[in-house]
Amino acid sequence: QVQLVESGGGFVQPGGSLRLSCAASGIRFSKYDMKWYRQAPGKQRELVARRLRDGSTNYPDSVKGRFTISRDNANYTVYLQMNNLKPEDTAVYLCNADGPNKAQNYWGQGTQVTVSS
């Protein structure tokens, strides 16, 4: 059974930092591209970071320079370090594991991040 469990969300003031974690089980972790998405109320789900199997990373302009994705293949965990958080970063953050086959695409339950003064 595949499980992705996110943790690390919470409430933070603007300019603050949070580190999200996503622990995976039931998959060959090293074979998967790992991604973080976010979804704010009334908005479309947005890809905010991805770390591919080859080690490359991608970020949209909205978070570039503030967010960093990393992965620990030995411990089946992917992280999202978020610095200089802004109110517009408020959303539910979801972990995604994207495997080599189309059917191998899995989601976590999400963790809430709220940035407010």
C-alpha positions as CSV (number, residue, x, y, z in Angstrom):
1,Q,0.0,0.0,0.0
2,V,1.4,3.4,-1.0
3,Q,1.4,6.1,1.5
4,L,2.7,9.7,1.4
5,V,2.5,11.5,4.8
6,E,3.2,15.2,5.0
7,S,4.1,17.0,8.1
8,G,5.6,20.3,9.2
9,G,2.8,22.7,8.3
10,G,1.6,25.4,10.6
11,F,1.1,29.1,11.3
12,V,3.9,31.5,10.6
13,Q,4.3,35.3,10.4
14,P,5.4,36.9,7.1
15,G,9.1,36.5,6.6
16,G,9.2,33.3,8.6
17,S,10.3,29.8,7.6
18,L,8.8,26.3,7.6
19,R,10.2,23.0,6.6
20,L,7.7,20.4,5.2
21,S,8.4,16.7,5.1
22,C,6.8,14.0,3.1
23,A,7.5,10.4,4.1
24,A,6.8,7.8,1.5
25,S,6.2,4.1,1.8
26,G,5.2,1.3,-0.6
27,I,7.1,2.7,-3.6
28,R,10.6,2.4,-5.0
29,F,11.3,5.9,-3.9
30,S,14.4,6.4,-6.1
31,K,12.4,5.6,-9.2
32,Y,10.0,8.5,-8.6
33,D,10.0,12.2,-9.4
34,M,8.9,13.9,-6.2
35,K,6.9,17.1,-6.3
36,W,5.2,19.6,-4.0
37,Y,2.0,21.3,-5.0
38,R,-0.2,23.8,-3.1
39,Q,-3.8,24.6,-3.3
40,A,-5.4,27.7,-1.9
41,P,-9.2,28.2,-1.5
42,G,-10.8,29.1,-4.8
43,K,-7.5,28.6,-6.8
44,Q,-6.1,25.9,-9.0
45,R,-3.6,23.5,-7.7
46,E,-0.1,24.9,-8.3
47,L,3.2,23.1,-8.7
48,V,5.7,24.8,-6.4
49,A,8.7,22.5,-6.6
50,R,9.9,19.3,-8.1
51,R,13.0,17.2,-7.7
52,L,13.4,14.6,-10.4
53,R,15.1,11.2,-10.3
54,D,18.1,12.7,-12.1
55,G,18.5,15.2,-9.3
56,S,17.3,18.2,-11.3
57,T,15.0,20.7,-9.6
58,N,12.4,23.2,-10.9
59,Y,10.5,26.0,-9.3
60,P,8.0,28.6,-10.6
61,D,8.9,32.2,-10.4
62,S,6.5,32.7,-7.5
63,V,8.7,30.7,-5.1
64,K,12.1,30.7,-6.8
65,G,14.9,31.8,-4.4
66,R,12.6,31.2,-1.4
67,F,11.7,27.5,-1.6
68,T,14.1,24.6,-1.8
69,I,13.2,20.9,-2.4
70,S,15.4,18.1,-1.4
71,R,15.1,14.4,-1.1
72,D,16.7,11.7,1.0
73,N,16.5,8.5,-1.0
74,A,17.8,6.4,1.9
75,N,14.9,7.5,4.2
76,Y,12.2,7.8,1.5
77,T,11.6,11.4,2.4
78,V,11.3,14.6,0.4
79,Y,11.5,18.0,2.0
80,L,10.4,21.5,1.2
81,Q,12.3,24.3,2.9
82,M,10.3,27.5,2.7
83,N,11.9,30.8,3.6
84,N,10.7,34.4,3.6
85,L,7.1,33.3,3.6
86,K,4.4,35.6,2.3
87,P,0.7,35.7,3.0
88,E,0.1,34.5,-0.6
89,D,1.9,31.3,0.3
90,T,-1.0,30.3,2.5
91,A,-2.4,27.0,1.1
92,V,-2.6,23.3,1.7
93,Y,0.7,21.8,0.5
94,L,0.6,18.4,-1.0
95,C,3.3,15.9,-1.8
96,N,3.2,14.0,-5.1
97,A,5.1,10.9,-6.2
98,D,5.2,10.6,-10.0
99,G,6.5,7.2,-11.2
100,P,7.7,5.9,-14.5
101,N,4.3,4.6,-15.5
102,K,1.2,6.8,-15.8
103,A,-0.7,4.7,-13.2
104,Q,2.1,5.3,-10.7
105,N,1.0,8.7,-9.4
106,Y,0.3,9.2,-5.7
107,W,-0.8,12.0,-3.4
108,G,-0.5,12.8,0.2
109,Q,-3.3,14.2,2.3
110,G,-1.8,17.6,2.5
111,T,-0.6,19.9,5.3
112,Q,-1.9,23.4,6.0
113,V,0.5,26.4,5.8
114,T,-0.9,29.7,7.0
115,V,1.2,32.9,6.7
116,S,-0.4,35.8,8.5
117,S,0.5,38.6,10.9
